[in-house]
């Protein structure tokens, strides 16, 4: 079965940076678009960023545009999220999600998430 | 950005009852809408896509309908494992957006 394993979360001060990683296995990573979705404690889901299978296309929520950068290394089966200028409102569980085959940007597999806490 | 509004916020029902959840979009999303189920401490699970197509392995008691701006997820007979939070999501326009969720709780 598909596996997605996020890492890189932690406690960071406002204005700081973090880089999240998502190691993918048991599917042909280079064939699928991917996304990051976050969930603040006790709140709903918020899509953060997406990237096409080749990496040529990247997309961002307005709330993170200019601060976050999504990328991927298909040779390492890994998805990344570089997060700069972090704010308290970025505190959330960050999920890596795989796009559902040829059905467009729906998400059929999710990791268990990595927690990012932005606080002084 | 397309805003998705889910109602009701909470639905209190008993096992065996029918659940009807609503998702309304601020502009047309055609049929490009999905539904997810999330249980406490778990990642979301894709239930429906393109408004009315069940994802792989999803039981037939789940069904979806609608197009344009108004969508419905129906659970025909609630199983104890169905009590969870449900989210809708559109893929018509960037940025992708989710609704605020409907919690289906045991009455």
Interface residues (C-beta under 8 A of the other chain):
Chain A: X35 X37 X44 X45 X46 X47 X50 X59 X60 X61 X62 X95 X100 X103 X104 X105 X106 X107 X108 X110 X111 X112 X113
Chain B: X1 X32 X34 X36 X38 X43 X44 X45 X46 X49 X50 X55 X56 X87 X89 X91 X94 X95 X96 X97 X98 X99 X100 X101
